[in-house]
Amino acid sequence: MINKRLLVKNLLAHNDENSFYDKKRFIAIGEKEGKAKFLKHVCALANSNPKNNSFIVVGVEDEDNAIVGVDFFDDSKIQNLVNAYLDNPPLISYENIPFPHLSEGKVVGLVTIRSIGKVCSLRKNIWKYYGGSVFFREGSISLPKAYGVELKDINSETVATIEQHARNNIELTLDGVIDFLNNRHKDLESDYKVFKEQFVVCWAGNKKVVKGQTYYYRVDIELINEQVKLFYSDLDEITIDFDESSFTTMEYIHLGLGSKQKYYPLEKVVIRFKDNGTYKMESKLLFEPPQYDKKTLFHVYNSSNALLSKLKNNTRLTALEKSDLEFLADTYLICYLNGFEEAKNQMDMAKNLVKKSYPKTYMSIKEALRVLRKVKYN
């Protein structure tokens, strides 16, 4: 088992990006340009390393390798995104790696890319890149290549050495469990479970019981052996179940118009641990958007737009309008899921307007956009 925190440190020791490793301050796959650039780098790294893993480390300053972190990025559908835009898409995963010095909720993103052994190319046009384009890495740059396209294995030995140096041990695992339970989450209810005598999962959160069902909120779940955050959120609520060989989370969202809120199942994630020292994560989107009549939605949509206009013009809000602001993300999310396509753009605009003055609304909009991302690439 590879300790992903050690792996990130070993990759950063190669100060210059190369044909099997890239680093980014952040990625923005919610925007067309950011999505296109991300796909270009994935394509180039897959083609440049047909027989071993390639990596993108996210949350690192380019000039001095300083680890500054990014927000926890929950995108279990990233493989679906790659499949939609690339021919011969590589296998890809995005993992959230905690570092002790980063503030709560901040992690380093580790994208692992594994070629299927065939030339990867863009399937269709995106931003300024044309469908059919093939990219390779030349040093630290991903460049298009129109001729002499051939997959060459040049990094297997180097990557194998880096991964070997990041292998876990008992001391690192025990230190990780103690730090999680006693230091990072000493103010929350926390627990752990050992699976197959090899894997340790720790979780922490506050509990509440609604109609006989126990929910966790302010949740942090970590696979200690690999130093990977499996779930983190201040807002979302989940249920946790486990047996001797699997760990299951069911994520819910509290959603509705105004104060009429209900729990809706969003996603079920099951980690199945095997006797041979491996594990497999299975996720299934369960979300069924609530449906409302168009007349009601037109009313709340226009009211939300009027509120957004006031924010844009720096108009002082009344106490009632500030109360309505708490439900802005829910309103736009429901409207979008009921066919109001412009609601997504309104959310993007609102996110920037409320970031400094209304942090609670800002976080709720971020969560709503995350739900849309899951739904879109499911």
Secondary structure, 3 states (H helix, E strand, C coil): CECHHHHHHHHHHCCCCECCEEEECCCCCCCHHHHHHHHHHHHHHHHHCCCCEEEEEECECCCCCCECCEECCCCCCHHHHHHHHEECCCEEEEEEECCCCCCCCEEEEEEEEECCCCCCEECCCECCECCCCCEEEECCEEEECCCCCCCCCCCHHHHHHHHHCCECCHHHHHHHHHHHHHHHCCCCEEEEEEECCCEEEEEEEEEEEECCEEEEEEEEEEEHHHCEEEEEECCCEEEEEECCCEEEEEEEEEECCCCCCEEEEEEEEEEEECCCCCEEEEEEECCCCCCCCHHHHHHHHHHHHHHHHHHHCCCCCCHHHHHHHCCHHHHHHHHHHCCCCCHHHHHHHHHHHHCCCCHHHHHHHHHHHHHHHHHHCC
